[in-house]
Amino acid sequence: IMDILSILIVGTSLYVVTHRYQKKIEELTNTTHLLDENQRFLNLTQRIGQLAHWKLDLEKSRIDWSKEAALILGIPEENLDYRLDSLLEKVHPEDKDTVLNAYRACFEKFTPFHILFRLDLHGSGLPDKWITAAGSPQYDEKDQPTGFIGTIQDTTEQVEKQQSIDEGKNQFKRVFDSVADAIYIADIKGNI
């Protein structure tokens, strides 16, 4: 009888332990599914918004990009370079100082940055894309800068539309300023 009781107690203990582990495994599986779904949602929303996130590690001089960055930068994902200096090579020559100064000021003032700059992806000297970058500095426990986290967004379409609007306004102003006669502007009802 003692042997049977011992077997029942051990068996019951094993069942309880196994049941607990099964519940933990189910919880972990559910959590993994939720994380996968959140990652798919993040990737989709970044693609829709033409937005990518990144993390710069200053010690390694390395940038870790989200997948969307390859599309924004106009290069195949397998060719996405993770070195900081290779990204700076793609920044239009006239904008490199602006980009570097924004990063430096961010660290010195402990404030986030938000800049607009051009990319010269083909080395032609002509901007291929306009990029809006935003980021915040990251610090270690001794308040020493360790890197940045942030986003990049392809804002070429918005910038080009704004440039077109500005050019239209400038043309209108030149015409308006060059006319020696009086000009009246009226609405559709003839009101001045």
Secondary structure, DSSP 8 states (H G I E B T S, - for coil): -HHHHHHHHHHHHHHHHHHHHHHHHHHHHHHHHHHHHHHHHHHHHHHHHTEEEEEEETTTTEEEE-THHHHHHTS-GGG---BHHHHHHHB-GGGHHHHHHHHHHHHHHT--EEEEEEE-TTSSSS--EEEEEEEEEEE-TTS-EEEEEEEEEE-HHHHHHHHHHHHHHHHHHHHHHH--S------TTS--
